[in-house]
């Protein structure tokens, strides 16, 4: 009898009121054992919907889906913590052999879960990222900036795997749950996975349209997202800053020697205001940049040292003590 690989599907939910029902119905179709192209047997054991306190009625949609399907499990967070924290909360709550993470907007097709499982078993990889064969439905500017930011992080991260990062992933369950246990506040999920998983593969997928749902990310949040990825990707940025500082210092020494020689030769006017101000501006800018980068790293370290939680899982607000009506123990 062949082994049946159980899969937990984790979906962080922020604006999913309109897209979740159709997406979950597609995933539920895989709850019965299915056979992949390579002959492996799999089964979706649970669908974890992590409510991240979005502005729509996603909570109502989650409750309705949990009532309709036995394998849908709601995960309620105490407030909005962001996509990566919500995903980590889902990883921590999972219990299957494998974990699939995907977006709520429907652009990730559950039909590719089987091929991703085949890729993981064929290449003996603990982590498989979706590799889109078409452009993401975000517009040319956002797609261009996304590729550019991943290229920058590739240079700053040991191993250079940022180009593979995708929110549609298949993770070996024990690795996913371990990462969710140690990942501290502010740590980028894919960076945390890269710390413990060396065998990474990709699987070609075709992205679908997101529909009419507005994106939960604006350019400011995307920039913050990128900066957090840079800071948690390692200390190479500090090394880059150190190299820049050394180059500026060397340039300053060369310039100083050249000015002294020119002055002795009588080729430098007395004023010197332009060159002096240029040197001051360049050096002061480099100093401020260095201090800013160091301060950002210190901020990340302080958040970790203070024990600020990455997320907090609570009971369903509709059934807890904060529900509408009198609190337990109080008279009408």
N, C-alpha and C positions, 0 to 999 in steps of 0.2 A: 504494500500500500504506500503510495507516494505521500510525502510530507505536504501538508497544507500550510502555507505561509499566511499568518494572520496579519492584517494591516489596520492600523488606526489612522484615520484621516483627521488632521487638525486644521481648522479654519478660523483664523481670527476675524471677528465680525465687528465692523465699524458702521458701514452703510450697506447693510445687506437685506433690508426689508423686501426689496423687489427682486433681487437676484437669487437669494438663498433657496427658496422653494424649488425652483427648477434644477439648481445645482445639486441639492441634496437628493432629489428624486433620481438623478442620474447615478449618484454614488450608491444609493440604496440598491439599485439593480445589480451591483457587484457584491451584495451581501451573501448571495448564494455562491458556493464554490465555483470558480472559473478556472479555465486552463489557458495559460499564456501561449504565445507563439512557439516558445522553446519547450513547451510541455510541462511547465511548472504549474502547480496548483496553488491558487491564492483565494483569499476571502476577506472582504471588508468586515472587520469585527465590530468597529465602533466609529461613529462620526462625532468628533468633539467640536462643538461650536462655542468659541470663547467670546463672550460679550464684552466689548471694549468701550462701552458707553458712547456710542455714536449719536448723532443728532436726529436720527430717524426712529422708526418703530421696530428696529431689529429685535428688541427683546420680545415683542409680541410674536414675531415670526419664529423665533427660536422656541418659544413655549409651544406654539402650534405644531412645529415639526417634531418636538420631543413627544408630544401626545400622539402624533400620527405614526411615528416610527420607533420601534423598540430600541434600535441600536443608535439613536441620536442622544448624545449626552451634553446638556448645557454646562458651560463653565462660566461662572459669574465673577467678574472682577469688581473691586470696590470703587474704582474710578477708571478714567481713561489713562492707560499706561503706554500706549503705542503698539504698533504691529508686532515688533520683535518681542516685547515683553509678553504680549498676549500669546504669541506662538510658543514661547518658552513655557508659559502656564499650561498650554495644551500638551506639550511634550511631557511635562512632569505628571500630568494626569492620565497619560496613556498607559496601555497595558498589553500591547501586541508585539509580535516579532519585529514588525517594521512600522515606521511612521511616515505618512505622506503629509506634507504641508502644502496648502494651496490657498489662493486668494478667493474672496467671496464674490468677486464680480463676474465670474463665469468665463473669464478668458482662459482658464486652465481646464482642459478637457480630461475628465476622469478616465476616459478610454485609454489614456497613456499610462495609467498606473501599471497595467500588465507589462508593457514594453520596458518601463523603468525597472520593474522587478527582474525581468530577464537580463537587463544590462548589469544590475547589481550582482546577480548570481553568476553570469557569464564572466565578468571581469573581477569577481571577488572583491567588490567595492562596498564599503560600509556607508557611502554617501553617493547618491546619484542626483545631479542637477539636470533640470530640463534645459535643453539647448534649442531655443526657438529657431525655426527655419524661415520665419517671416518676421517682419518688423513688428514690435509691440504697438498696439493701437493707442499711442499717446501723442502723436504729432512729431514732426521732424526735429523741432528744437529740443524737446525733452529726450528723444531718443539719442540725439547727438551728445547732449550733456551727460546722459547716462553712460554712454560708451567712453566719453572723455574722463569722467570721474573714476570709472573702473580701471582705466589705463593708468591713471595717477596712483591709485591705491595699489595696483599691481607692482609698481616700482617701489612702493614703500613697505609692502608686506613681504616677510620672508616666504619664499616659495612662489610668490606671484600668481595666486589663483583667483584673484578678484574678478577676472573676466568671466568666470564660470558662475558666479553668484546669481541665484535666482530663487524667488520665493516658492516656486514649484519644485519640491525636492523629495527624495525618498531617503530616509535615514534608518539605519539599523537601530532597533528599539533601545537596546542597552546603551548605545552611544548617545542617543537623543535624550534619554532620561538622565544620564550622567551629566551632560552639558547643562541641562536645566537646573541641576542641583548646585553647580559651582559658579555659573555665570553671574557676575555681579552687576549692579546697577550701572547702566551706561555702556555695557559691552554689546557690541554688534554680534548678532547671532551667528552669522556665517564666519566671522573671525573666530568666535569661540569654538565652532566646529572644526576649523582648520588647526586649532591647537592640539586636537586629540585624534583627528582622522587624517591619515596620509593617503589612503586608497580611495581616490575620488574619481568618478566617471561622469559622463554626460550622456543624455539620451535625446535624440532629435524629436521635437514636438512642434506642432503648429498651433499658434495662439489664436484664440477666437476673439471676436469683438466684445467689448465690455458692456454694450448696450447704452442706455441713457443715463446710467449712474454717474454722478460727478466724482472725480478723483478725490481721495482723501488727502492728497499731497499737493501743496502749492510749492512754488519755487523756493520760498524761504525754508519750508520744512524739509525739502529735498536737499538744500545746502547744509542744513543742520544734520541731516541723515548722513551725508557725505563726510562732514567733518568728524562726526562720531566714529565712522568707519576708519578714518585716517588715524585718529587718536588711539583707538583700541587695536589697531593693526600691528602695533609694535613701536619701537623707539627709533626707527630709521629716520623719522622726520627730525628728531633732535640731532641725529648725525648729519643730516643735510644742512641744518642750521649751523652746526659747528663748522662744517666745511665752508659754507658761505662766509662765516666770520673769519676763518683762516685766510680765505682768498682776499677778503677786504683788507685784512691786516697786511698781507703781503703786498697788495696793490698800494696801500698807504705808504709802506716803507719804500717801495720803488719810486713812488711819486715824490716822497720827501727827499730822497737822494737826488732825483732829477732836478727838483726845484733848488736844492742847495748848490748843485753844480751850475745851474743856469744863473743863479744869483751871483755866484763868485765870478762868473763870466760876464756879468753885467747885462744879461739878457732878460731880466725880470723887472717889470715896473714896480714901483714902490707900493702902489695901491693893493693889488692882490685880492681884492674883495670878492670877485667872482669865483675864483678857485677856492678860496677859503670857505665861502658859503656852500659851494657844491660839496666839498669834503665833509662839512658839518652835517649837511642834510643826508648824505649817503650813510655816514657812520651812525647818526642818531636814528635814522630809519632802520638800519640793520639791528641796532640795539633794541629798539622797541619791538621789532619783529621777533627777535630772540626771546625777550621777556614775555611776549604774548604767548608764544608756543609753550614755553616752560610753565606759564600760569595755567594754560589749558590742561596740560598733563597733571599738574598739581590738583586742579579741580576734579579731574577724574579720580585721582588717588584719594582725595578727601571724601568724595561721595562713597567710595568703596569702604573707606575706614569708618565712616559714620554709620554704616550698616543700613543705609537707605534701601528699603525693599524694592526689588525689581517689579514685583506685582504682589497683590493680595487677593486670594480667592475667598469669596464669601458665599453665603446661601442666596437663593433666588430672592431678590428684593420683594417680589410679589407675595412670598410666603414667610418672610422674616419679620422681625419686630418693627420694621419701619414701613410695613404695608399700610395701606389706607385703613382707617378705623382705629379703635382704641387699642393701646398697647396691652400686652398680656399683664394681668394683675390689676388693671385699672377698671374702675366702674364706668358704666356708660355715662 
